[in-house]
Amino acid sequence: MLSGQKIFITNGTWARVCLLFARTGGPGPKGVSAFLVPTDTPGLERREIKGKYFASEAAVRAANLAIQVFGGYGYIDEYPVQKYMRDARVMTLYEGTSQIQKLLIGRAETGISAFG
């Protein structure tokens, strides 16, 4: 049994298995093991949805704050802030918008579908 927190996941909803790295030993790279975990494993989907929602919304908040700090310079090509904002914003759209992610989290937590 594996337990812990997910940090990164990419296109996890498309795969049948995910490659999961977990710390099983001491510090450093020798303390990390790799596991192939079926994506239909109980609990994996809920954590994946929550993680995607949290990470994408946090990235947008951080990018918005960066643009505030840079002011008008945040919108010009000479500074990378404008690209960070675009990259963060697209993460709230692909693999399901943030609004759809909220509905899926609600269904996973309550068992009630907002779709009827």
Helices and strands as residue ranges (DSSP letters): E 17-23, G 29-31, E 32-38, H 44-70, G 71-75, H 81-91, H 98-110
